[in-house]
Amino acid sequence: MNATRPLTWFRGADAGLRALASAVFLINLGLILAIWWTGLGHITSFGSAAIALSHLGALIGTYLILIQLLLLARIDVLERAFGKDGLTRIHRINGYVAFYAILAHILFITIGYSFVYNTSYIPQFVDFITNYADVWKAAVAFGLLIAVVGLSVAAARKYLRYEYWYLIHLSAYAMVLLAFGHQIAVGPDFITHPWYARYWALLYGLTFGIIVIYRFATPIYNVWRHRFVVSQIVQDTPDSISIYVTGRELEDFKFEAGQFASWYFLSRGLWWQGHPFSFSAAPNGKYLRLTTKTLGDYSARLNQLQPGTRVIIDGPNGRFTPRTRSTNKLLMLAGGIGITPIRAMIEHLAVEGVSDMVLVYGARSTADITFRSELELAVAHYGIEVHYVLSDDPSQPKEYINAEVLTRLVPDFIGREVYLCGPPPMMEGVSQTLHAAGLPVRLIHSERFDFS
């Protein structure tokens, strides 16, 4: 997706739900500002003004961190309101704003108290940590916040393994809980107005209650009900595998073609980390399937799973589904392992009777084409048109999905609704090509599957 087009963030999202979610956010923000405003009467000097600003930074920063936790909770209402890409970008911006608000709190409280008590900055800061109730916990929380923000920047994220990123972000729960005691114990607004403290505790309670329901209770219930287990592993290409998962009453496990989930395989070395993978087969009531490259350490270990291994599925998630389409004239663009949700959607749409579909699939070579036999069956049974664009096959000229290739293979691509999935650089380039060719933004559907 073209990152320079902010209006595409919420493409395909529900405007009504987005307005409702935004209203709830703003109402609570207004209440927090009102809490802070009632305490401004004591400002008599530069020091007291700095202290007041520090309180504002603490209130807003903590509120935004609570919002940050909800953005991570994979709440289906929020996904419908903003879309996965929209939530990802909001999460990133919100995280930086929260960090700077908390940083402002620390700086202004130190400056303010130093001015009021005529002390130097460093001794005053040390005094906070050693002599004020629960401030040391807040200091630990801020250290965790620095780690989360620092490792979320693009330069660090590029070299960070998913499991480390996952564990670091789990520390956000500890960070918020550590800060709570500090605020209630020394926050002047909470000390002088007990109902403020109750309101603040309610915000915490609702946030963690929602997280428990969506991140823990729902997956545990699904495991108890469906008893997911690995049934078989199939080698699709030399470096990709498909994992088939069976269970009880799978017809009642609801997901849509194109969606993804976080999969936890309860096997040695794998049980503690969940990775996001798309469902690579449409709902069929018989089995679930994910397909992945076996290039990384984690993915390579998946090849060693044994039938009978229990599975926890946290999902489904995402809005990259055929439900968002407005026509039956479709162009499916896939790059590499990005074929997985596309393949599931093609199956679903074909069964529904949509036959005017063209797939352009970019891969390195013929050997790297995942689901080739299944795609050929779709061609034979449903009349789907399939083209392979190979970038590193010795038997063919090197090609990439670009304007020239699309014009040659799909002359009417401007008149089609597009579903696009692949590596982020490929998606960026193809999106720009489609925009430049004049395809309306509303007809281009994509969703990022990296962990940014």
DACORVEN-V503632 format. One record per helix or strand. SS is the DSSP state (2 for helix, 1 for strand). FROM is the first residue (numbers start at 1). TO is the last residue. Records with the same first field share a line. If there is no record, write none. Layout:
SS = FROM-TO + FROM-TO
This chain:
2 = 6-8 + 15-37 + 40-42 + 46-71 + 76-117 + 121-131 + 135-150 + 154-157 + 162-186 + 188-192 + 194-226 + 250-252 + 297-302 + 322-324 + 336-352 + 366-368 + 372-382 + 403-409 + 413-415 + 424-437 + 441-443
1 = 229-237 + 240-246 + 260-265 + 275-279 + 288-293 + 310-317 + 330-335 + 357-363 + 385-390 + 417-421 + 444-446
